[in-house]
């Protein structure tokens, strides 16, 4: 017997979300970002869905090698780069592109006994620039100095930056102008050096710039910042990169349906409490549905009362603290809901963005935080592997 909680992964919707960008921004190459187990959806689904991507990007070196072993022949990018000399060798042998974001990484790559092989075999070094987020990356001046030196040394290069505020309500003019300056400087050195700046949020804004049919309700992004490679992440998995805007409004299809069933119905009197700490207090005679699914599955423990749950066609409010394996939902207004009724914690009937907003987080966290004990079931499979 199987627990009723499962995640249905619609592979064709993943593919369609990629093609949504490809059709409108076809002159720009696309990295499909598959870090964190493809945002919780699984690498098997990603390999099926993203055959028309120009490359796959992630941060886990072991999983990059797994992608090669599973038959992906197009470029792969390690977005946090290498961590030791064994990683350098693995990238040389498997032909995996590498980000370098810090002086220690450059020293590791250049001093490695495999540096000459790296130049000869051609995996690309992508120099990462700090455009204002102040996480990883070189300053503009330092990074350009490294690009010039590495170019003279014969390395194949790329330039990469990450918008800190692509999802903001107002344009980050300072950051955008800095990246435009970076783009011009890199192309002045060598037109063939590819640049990658735009994540999902920036890519949605590029669609607006080109007159796309879906609006992010944010300012257009200067078209040159599309550069040579997009890095598409959350958008491919049916999530929105923007607070207050659902993925469907952006022209994206939902991908993951987290489904479960009602395990039990509890009848309460007015004043009865529900869950750990008795957070929910019934204000009237009530019916409480108990569902399989809790924080050990990735459902947010901090979700407050009122967080929406879809049960048998009704949008119902969470009632009581989320526990490890179960959640409790007020179904008093829906007498047709009984034991065994189908429920969706997020999916096509209940946007993951709505659940995330109610819980004070983002869809990224819910999707990528789904734990390994939840079975992934691939539906509407396609066969467009990047081999």
C-alpha positions as semicolon CSV with decimal commas, in nm:
position;residue;x (nm);y (nm);z (nm)
1;X;0,000;0,000;0,000
2;X;0,119;0,351;-0,077
3;X;0,067;0,675;0,109
4;X;-0,161;0,898;-0,101
5;X;0,074;1,195;-0,124
6;X;0,254;1,219;-0,459
7;X;0,389;1,482;-0,699
8;X;0,271;1,454;-1,059
9;X;0,528;1,613;-1,292
10;X;0,387;1,725;-1,628
11;X;0,687;1,688;-1,857
12;X;0,512;1,835;-2,161
13;X;0,435;2,153;-1,965
14;X;0,803;2,186;-1,877
15;X;0,884;2,160;-2,247
16;X;0,609;2,408;-2,339
17;X;0,741;2,663;-2,089
18;X;1,084;2,641;-2,252
19;X;0,935;2,675;-2,600
20;X;0,735;2,978;-2,483
21;X;1,064;3,165;-2,450
22;X;1,237;3,002;-2,746
23;X;0,964;3,106;-2,988
24;X;0,971;3,470;-2,881
25;X;1,342;3,506;-2,805
26;X;1,469;3,258;-3,061
27;X;1,789;3,443;-3,143
28;X;1,914;3,400;-2,786
29;X;2,046;3,069;-2,657
30;X;1,895;2,922;-2,341
31;X;2,042;2,752;-2,040
32;X;1,776;2,544;-1,867
33;X;1,869;2,567;-1,499
34;X;1,827;2,229;-1,330
35;X;1,993;2,287;-0,993
36;X;1,833;2,151;-0,675
37;X;1,715;1,837;-0,854
38;X;1,555;2,047;-1,127
39;X;1,376;2,263;-0,870
40;X;1,240;1,947;-0,708
41;X;1,110;1,796;-1,034
42;X;1,393;1,549;-1,099
43;X;1,669;1,524;-1,358
44;X;1,489;1,250;-1,549
45;X;1,201;1,488;-1,620
46;X;1,442;1,767;-1,708
47;X;1,630;1,554;-1,961
48;X;1,305;1,465;-2,131
49;X;1,159;1,815;-2,129
50;X;1,458;2,031;-2,215
51;X;1,593;1,863;-2,525
52;X;1,549;2,192;-2,712
53;X;1,751;2,390;-2,459
54;X;2,101;2,487;-2,573
55;X;2,250;2,372;-2,244
56;X;2,177;2,273;-1,884
57;X;2,306;2,468;-1,584
58;X;2,338;2,358;-1,222
59;X;2,574;2,387;-0,925
60;X;2,635;2,024;-0,826
61;X;2,946;1,874;-0,993
62;X;2,837;1,514;-0,930
63;X;2,500;1,577;-1,094
64;X;2,667;1,745;-1,391
65;X;2,857;1,420;-1,447
66;X;2,531;1,228;-1,406
67;X;2,375;1,435;-1,684
68;X;2,662;1,338;-1,913
69;X;2,624;0,973;-1,812
70;X;2,253;0,990;-1,893
71;X;2,331;1,106;-2,246
72;X;2,320;1,487;-2,243
73;X;2,570;1,594;-2,512
74;X;2,507;1,967;-2,525
75;X;2,683;2,221;-2,298
76;X;2,660;2,194;-1,921
77;X;2,746;2,486;-1,693
78;X;2,861;2,463;-1,330
79;X;2,723;2,792;-1,196
80;X;2,928;2,791;-0,874
81;X;3,233;2,648;-1,044
82;X;3,478;2,390;-0,916
83;X;3,579;2,322;-0,557
84;X;3,896;2,112;-0,589
85;X;4,139;1,977;-0,847
86;X;3,935;1,659;-0,893
87;X;3,648;1,880;-1,015
88;X;3,880;2,043;-1,269
89;X;3,979;1,704;-1,408
90;X;3,616;1,588;-1,421
91;X;3,513;1,900;-1,612
92;X;3,798;1,861;-1,859
93;X;3,712;1,498;-1,925
94;X;3,335;1,553;-1,946
95;X;3,350;1,884;-2,134
96;X;3,167;2,086;-1,866
97;X;3,179;2,466;-1,864
98;X;3,290;2,626;-1,537
99;X;3,210;2,955;-1,367
100;X;3,498;3,126;-1,186
101;X;3,380;3,382;-0,933
102;X;3,672;3,428;-0,692
103;X;4,050;3,458;-0,687
104;X;4,090;3,117;-0,521
105;X;3,896;2,949;-0,800
106;X;4,107;3,115;-1,067
107;X;4,421;3,004;-0,887
108;X;4,282;2,651;-0,859
109;X;4,205;2,634;-1,231
110;X;4,523;2,799;-1,356
111;X;4,761;2,614;-1,124
112;X;4,597;2,279;-1,183
113;X;4,802;2,021;-1,373
114;X;4,496;2,000;-1,600
115;X;4,500;2,369;-1,700
116;X;4,664;2,299;-2,035
117;X;4,406;2,028;-2,105
118;X;4,133;2,272;-2,017
119;X;4,264;2,514;-2,280
120;X;4,316;2,241;-2,536
121;X;3,986;2,057;-2,494
122;X;3,778;2,368;-2,475
123;X;3,537;2,371;-2,179
124;X;3,458;2,737;-2,134
125;X;3,552;2,946;-1,829
126;X;3,271;3,187;-1,746
127;X;3,402;3,480;-1,543
128;X;3,133;3,594;-1,302
129;X;3,086;3,964;-1,228
130;X;2,932;4,120;-0,918
131;X;2,662;4,350;-1,051
132;X;2,537;4,473;-0,713
133;X;2,403;4,167;-0,532
134;X;2,734;4,125;-0,346
135;X;2,720;3,748;-0,328
136;X;2,968;3,600;-0,577
137;X;3,167;3,759;-0,853
138;X;3,451;3,994;-0,931
139;X;3,420;4,371;-0,943
140;X;3,383;4,506;-1,293
141;X;3,743;4,632;-1,305
142;X;3,898;4,316;-1,158
143;X;3,684;4,082;-1,363
144;X;3,767;4,256;-1,692
145;X;4,134;4,237;-1,604
146;X;4,100;3,862;-1,559
147;X;3,903;3,827;-1,884
148;X;4,180;4,003;-2,078
149;X;4,454;3,794;-1,917
150;X;4,273;3,463;-1,963
151;X;4,192;3,556;-2,322
152;X;4,562;3,611;-2,393
153;X;4,640;3,277;-2,225
154;X;4,415;3,094;-2,470
155;X;4,119;2,997;-2,252
156;X;3,772;2,986;-2,405
157;X;3,575;3,244;-2,209
158;X;3,229;3,366;-2,122
159;X;3,107;3,653;-1,904
160;X;2,825;3,604;-1,655
161;X;2,637;3,828;-1,411
162;X;2,319;3,802;-1,206
163;X;2,058;4,075;-1,170
164;X;1,995;4,156;-0,807
165;X;1,662;4,327;-0,875
166;X;1,519;4,192;-1,200
167;X;1,193;4,117;-1,017
168;X;1,159;4,462;-0,857
169;X;0,871;4,698;-0,926
170;X;1,111;4,971;-1,035
171;X;1,396;4,937;-1,283
172;X;1,742;4,905;-1,125
173;X;1,897;5,155;-1,361
174;X;2,237;5,156;-1,190
175;X;2,277;4,778;-1,215
176;X;2,143;4,766;-1,569
177;X;2,379;5,037;-1,687
178;X;2,673;4,862;-1,521
179;X;2,592;4,538;-1,701
180;X;2,548;4,720;-2,032
181;X;2,895;4,866;-1,978
182;X;3,029;4,519;-1,905
183;X;2,869;4,384;-2,222
184;X;3,030;4,654;-2,436
185;X;3,373;4,602;-2,276
186;X;3,366;4,225;-2,328
187;X;3,250;4,252;-2,689
188;X;3,515;4,518;-2,759
189;X;3,777;4,263;-2,651
190;X;3,630;3,979;-2,856
191;X;3,286;3,964;-3,018
192;X;3,293;3,585;-2,987
193;X;3,297;3,584;-2,605
194;X;2,939;3,494;-2,504
195;X;2,762;3,681;-2,223
196;X;2,481;3,560;-1,995
197;X;2,292;3,797;-1,767
198;X;1,918;3,730;-1,774
199;X;1,747;3,495;-1,529
200;X;1,374;3,407;-1,541
201;X;1,260;3,748;-1,420
202;X;1,482;3,937;-1,662
203;X;1,381;3,706;-1,947
204;X;1,011;3,774;-1,880
205;X;1,087;4,145;-1,904
206;X;1,270;4,088;-2,231
207;X;0,951;3,934;-2,369
208;X;0,776;4,262;-2,292
209;X;1,055;4,456;-2,464
210;X;0,992;4,252;-2,777
211;X;0,617;4,292;-2,753
212;X;0,541;3,953;-2,598
213;X;0,180;3,874;-2,520
214;X;0,228;3,830;-2,142
215;X;0,328;4,114;-1,912
216;X;0,522;4,094;-1,587
217;X;0,389;4,438;-1,489
218;X;0,752;4,543;-1,440
219;X;0,956;4,787;-1,651
220;X;1,088;4,659;-1,982
221;X;1,450;4,544;-1,980
222;X;1,692;4,701;-2,230
223;X;1,706;4,451;-2,516
224;X;2,089;4,421;-2,530
225;X;2,083;4,268;-2,181
226;X;1,937;3,953;-2,333
227;X;2,293;3,911;-2,463
228;X;2,386;3,562;-2,585
229;X;2,249;3,319;-2,325
230;X;1,939;3,330;-2,103
231;X;1,938;3,135;-1,775
232;X;1,583;3,009;-1,731
233;X;1,498;2,859;-1,394
234;X;1,171;2,893;-1,204
235;X;0,978;2,992;-1,518
236;X;1,041;2,652;-1,676
237;X;0,879;2,483;-1,377
238;X;0,561;2,689;-1,382
239;X;0,646;2,932;-1,104
240;X;0,646;3,311;-1,107
241;X;0,959;3,515;-1,039
242;X;0,744;3,814;-0,939
243;X;0,557;3,884;-0,617
244;X;0,189;3,939;-0,684
245;X;0,191;3,789;-1,034
246;X;0,089;3,430;-1,101
247;X;0,276;3,217;-1,351
248;X;-0,039;3,173;-1,563
249;X;-0,057;3,551;-1,605
250;X;0,294;3,534;-1,750
251;X;0,192;3,274;-2,008
252;X;0,344;2,980;-1,819
253;X;0,186;2,642;-1,751
254;X;0,192;2,477;-1,407
255;X;0,414;2,169;-1,394
256;X;0,397;2,003;-1,051
257;X;0,069;1,884;-0,896
258;X;0,119;1,789;-0,532
259;X;-0,178;1,561;-0,471
260;X;-0,309;1,382;-0,163
261;X;-0,636;1,265;-0,005
262;X;-0,845;1,322;0,305
263;X;-0,750;1,065;0,569
264;X;-1,012;1,153;0,831
265;X;-1,283;1,402;0,925
266;X;-1,302;1,540;1,279
267;X;-1,622;1,699;1,414
268;X;-1,559;1,988;1,653
269;X;-1,768;2,190;1,892
270;X;-1,728;2,563;1,923
271;X;-1,413;2,630;2,127
272;X;-1,234;2,306;2,036
273;X;-0,872;2,339;1,932
274;X;-0,678;2,183;1,645
275;X;-0,314;2,079;1,613
276;X;0,004;2,138;1,810
277;X;-0,031;2,429;2,049
278;X;-0,402;2,454;1,976
279;X;-0,341;2,742;1,738
280;X;-0,677;2,709;1,562
281;X;-0,985;2,749;1,780
282;X;-1,321;2,659;1,627
283;X;-1,556;2,954;1,640
284;X;-1,856;2,735;1,554
285;X;-1,939;2,366;1,519
286;X;-1,686;2,263;1,256
287;X;-1,560;1,981;1,034
288;X;-1,185;1,941;1,002
289;X;-1,029;1,734;0,724
290;X;-0,698;1,565;0,799
291;X;-0,472;1,529;0,490
292;X;-0,157;1,330;0,427
293;X;0,131;1,575;0,382
294;X;0,339;1,776;0,625
295;X;0,667;1,951;0,679
296;X;0,867;1,628;0,641
297;X;0,735;1,627;0,284
298;X;0,827;1,989;0,221
299;X;0,498;2,159;0,303
300;X;0,587;2,477;0,496
301;X;0,549;2,434;0,872
302;X;0,512;2,810;0,912
303;X;0,202;2,822;0,688
304;X;-0,063;3,019;0,881
305;X;-0,430;2,942;0,929
306;X;-0,612;3,034;0,610
307;X;-0,344;2,911;0,369
308;X;-0,545;2,772;0,076
309;X;-0,583;2,400;0,012
310;X;-0,786;2,261;-0,279
311;X;-1,016;1,972;-0,184
312;X;-1,268;1,813;-0,422
313;X;-1,323;2,133;-0,617
314;X;-1,328;2,369;-0,318
315;X;-1,067;2,616;-0,197
316;X;-1,047;2,553;0,179
317;X;-0,846;2,718;0,459
318;X;-0,568;2,551;0,656
319;X;-0,669;2,524;1,022
320;X;-0,401;2,453;1,281
321;X;-0,027;2,409;1,279
322;X;0,129;2,192;1,011
323;X;0,273;1,874;1,159
324;X;0,541;1,641;1,026
325;X;0,309;1,415;0,829
326;X;-0,035;1,581;0,821
327;X;-0,218;1,907;0,775
328;X;-0,566;1,999;0,898
329;X;-0,814;2,196;0,692
330;X;-1,149;2,357;0,778
331;X;-1,415;2,205;0,547
332;X;-1,719;2,312;0,748
333;X;-1,872;2,496;0,453
334;X;-1,844;2,195;0,223
335;X;-2,047;1,899;0,354
336;X;-1,974;1,699;0,037
337;X;-1,608;1,661;0,142
338;X;-1,551;1,329;0,315
339;X;-1,282;1,069;0,377
340;X;-1,101;0,983;0,054
341;X;-1,175;1,313;-0,118
342;X;-0,895;1,420;-0,356
343;X;-0,689;1,721;-0,253
344;X;-0,418;1,933;-0,407
345;X;-0,162;2,121;-0,200
346;X;-0,050;2,307;-0,512
347;X;-0,075;2,255;-0,886
348;X;-0,312;2,333;-1,171
349;X;-0,612;2,389;-0,940
350;X;-0,415;2,590;-0,682
351;X;-0,114;2,793;-0,795
352;X;0,205;2,727;-0,601
353;X;0,252;3,106;-0,601
354;X;-0,073;3,147;-0,403
355;X;0,032;2,893;-0,141
356;X;0,375;3,051;-0,116
357;X;0,232;3,401;-0,077
358;X;-0,001;3,286;0,201
359;X;0,293;3,121;0,378
360;X;0,517;3,425;0,343
361;X;0,767;3,260;0,109
362;X;0,820;3,203;-0,264
363;X;0,730;2,924;-0,503
364;X;1,099;2,845;-0,552
365;X;1,124;2,727;-0,191
366;X;0,813;2,509;-0,204
367;X;0,906;2,335;-0,529
368;X;1,274;2,281;-0,454
369;X;1,201;2,193;-0,091
370;X;0,984;1,892;-0,174
371;X;1,157;1,604;0,003
372;X;1,274;1,272;-0,135
373;X;1,004;1,072;0,041
374;X;0,739;1,221;-0,191
375;X;0,716;1,002;-0,505
376;X;0,755;1,187;-0,834
377;X;0,532;1,050;-1,109
378;X;0,605;1,170;-1,462
379;X;0,301;1,233;-1,680
380;X;0,264;1,350;-2,041
381;X;0,619;1,238;-2,108
382;X;0,810;1,353;-2,415
383;X;1,127;1,221;-2,575
384;X;1,351;1,504;-2,685
385;X;1,671;1,412;-2,504
386;X;1,977;1,628;-2,564
387;X;2,188;1,354;-2,716
